[in-house]
């Protein structure tokens, strides 16, 4: 996998580096200037170790024999290249956007599972205006949400659309453009939990949510109705179980288990981790 990453990202990094050099107002002659102490393979390794194990930039600088600022610049260069790779679904085939995922599901008549995962982040300062935007309503922790879409076996197809913790799951799905994409696609079934109640009617039944509980003291045979309702919800939860197996490997990466870095880096870190994870699942 590391050799594939080097072969895939190496030319992109070199092209980006040459573009930055040519954009400088002061041009240098060929082979002039200082030499890089940190080659591309080391930059890639430092980025992966930082995301996987949460090693600080100071420690990585000691390991590779460079300054902390060199590690920071290297991670800032490699992380966007990892994020734009997308998720692998087959050898030589990747899905980079949500539109490509929905089109793939519609062409192959497949079932997907939709969910959101919370990532704990640092608490904003009390003096900031939006310090309460990241507080989750149910657990009262500071977090951000990432929307995850897997196939029926739990393989990650899409991971992104990071929003503050106060944003509801259904709002996050609407802001991602999922409703517009499903309106142009047929033969797609997406299983979702009770946090997405209401999307079923708006998507023509393509988003399947657990049945609502019928209430009322004048209903006949309430005992049978409650038992039927519980059985339907348990069956729906059993079909959605693979999405938890797809989210669990994401949390094995320390950058997503508890995020101590800047919060505005998280929308780039989530797809950067989902790409190598999909490579491992496909292999």
N, C-alpha and C positions, 0 to 999 in steps of 0.2 A: 504493500500500500504506500509506503514511503517513497519507493522508486516511482510509482505512478504519480504521486503528488509532485515530485521534483520534475518529472517530464511534462506535466500538465501546467504547472504554475510557473516554472522557471522561465520559459519564453515570455510569459505575460509580465513577469517582474522586470525582465531585461528591457522589454519594450517600454514599460512605464518609466524605467530609470533613464533610458535614452531620451524620452520625450521631456523629462524634467531638465536634463542637461541642455538640450537644444532650446528650451524656453528661457534659459538664463540670458539676461542682457549682456553679460560679459562672457564671450566664448573663449574656451581654451583649446589649444591645439591637441591633436590626438595623442593619447598616452600621457598627458600632463595631469597634474593634480595628485592628491594623496591616494594611496591604495586602500581598499576596504580591508579592515581587519576581520570582519565578519562576512564570510562568503554566504551565498544564497542558501545552501543546505543547512548551515548553522542558523540562519535566520528562521528558516522553516521549523527546525527542531526547537528553537527557543520559543516560538509562538505556540507550537503544539504542547510543549511541556507546561507553559504558562496556563494554557486553557485547561489542560487535563488535570494537573496537580496543584494549580494555584500558586506556583513558585513565584516569589517576588522578583522584580527587575534587578534588585541589588544582588540577589543570589545568582541569578542567571548571568549577570555581568561577571561575577567571580568565576563561574564555571567556564565561560567562553573566553575569559581574559580580556574583556573590553569594559568600557565604562557603562554605567547605568543608562545614560542617555542614548547610547548606541542600541541597547536592547529595546528601549522605548520606541525609537524610530523604526527598528526592524519589525516589531509587533504591529506598529501602525501601518506598515507597508504590506505585510503578509496577510493580516486579518481580513481586509476587504477582498483580497483575491480568493481566500477560502470561502467567504460569504457568498460570492457570486457564482460558485460552482453548482449549487443546487443539490438535490438528492438523487442518488442513483437508484433506478428501478430495475435495470438490466445492464449487462456489459455494454458499454458504449452508448447508453441512453440515460439522460438526466432530465429532471424537471426542475426548472429554476423559479417559476412564478406560479401563483395560484391559478391563473388562467390555463396554464399548461397542464396542471394537475386535473382540473375539472374536465378539460378536453380529453385527457388520457382516460379518465374514468368513463366518460361518455362513449368513447370509441370502443372500449373493451367491455362495456356493460358490467362494471365492477361496483362493489360496495365499499364505501370508505367510512371511517369513524372520526368524528370531530370532537375535540376537547380543548381545554385550556389548562395550562400549567402555571403555577405561581413560582416566582423566583424572588427570594428575599434580597432586598437592597438596603443600602444605608438610609437612615432616617434623615430627611432634610432638616435644615436648621429651622428652629421655631420662628425666626424672624422673617423667613421667606413667605411669599404670598400664597404659594400653592403647596405648603408643607403637608396638607391633608390629602393630596391627590393620590398618594401611593398607599394609603391605608385600606386594607381589605375589610369589607364589611362584616364577614363572618368570623374571622380570626383576629382582627385588629392588629395585624402586623404590616410593616412597610414592605411592599412587594410590587413587582411588575408581572404582567400576564403575557404569555406567548401562546398563540393559537397553533395547535398541532393537528395535522390531518394524516392518518395512517390508513393502510389498506386493511382488509379483513383479517390478516394474519399478524398485524402489529408493526409492519415495516413502515418507517417514517417516509411519507410522501412530501410533506410540506411542514415547515416550522418557521414561523415569523409573525408579523403583525403584532409587535410588542407594544403594549399599552400600559398605562399606570394601573395600579391595583384597584382603584375605585371604579374603573370602567367595567360595566357588566359584560358577561360573556356574549350575550345576544347583541349588544352594541358593538362589541369588537368584531363580531362576524359581519354585521351590516357595514361597518366602516371598511372592511377588507374588500368589499365589492362582491361578496359571495352570492347575494341575491341576484345581481345583474348577470353574473356568469351562469347561474342555474337557469335563468329565464331563457337563455339561448342554447341550453343543452338539455337533452332528454336521456332517459335510461340511466340515470344516476341515482343511487340511494346512499344517503349520508346519515349514519346513526349518531344521534346527539343525546345529551342528558337533559334533565329538567331545566337547566339554565338557559336552554334555547327554545323554550316553549313559545310558540307563535310563529316560528319559521316554517312549520309544516304547512300552514295555510297560505303563507306568502310565497312558497316555492312549489305549490301544487303537489304536496306530499313527497317531494324528493328528500327533504330533511325529515327524518323519522324521530320523534321524541316519545318518551313514555306517556301513557294515557293519563289524562287528568282524573283526579279523584272526584267522583260525583257526590255531592252533598245534598242533604235534605232529609228531614225527619218523616216526610210522607212517602218516601220511596218504598215500594213493595220488595220484600225479601232482601233486606239490607245486608244480612249475613252473607248470602250468596254473592251479592254485588261486590262486597269488600274482598272476599276471597278471590273472585275473578280478577279484580283490579290488582291485587298483590301478585297473583300469578303472572299477569301480563307485564308488570313492572320488573319482576325477577327475570322473566324471559328476555326482556329488552336489555337489562343490565348484563346478562350472560353473553349476549351478542356483542356488547360494547367492551367486554373485558380485555380483548387484545390491545386496546389503545393504552391501557395502563402499562402493559409490557413494552410498548413502544416508547413511553415517556420515561420509564425507569432508567434506561441506559443514558438518557440525557442528563439526569441528575448525578450520574457517576462522575461527570466532569465537574471539577471543583468550581469552575467559573459560573455554573448554573445551580450548584447546590446552595451556595451563599455568595452573592456577588458583592465584593468589596470595592470594586473599581467604580469609575464614573458611570452614572446611570444612563447617560446618552450614548455610551458604547454598547449597551446591551442589545439594541436592535441589530447590530452588526455581529455580535458574538454568537447569538442564537443560531443563525443560519451557518456561521462558520463552523460550529460544532456539529450541526445536523448533517453537513456534507460528509465529513470523515466517518461519522457513525453509520450513515447509509451505505458507505463503501464496505464497512465491516459486516453489516447485515447481509448485503448482497453476496459478499465472498463466502 
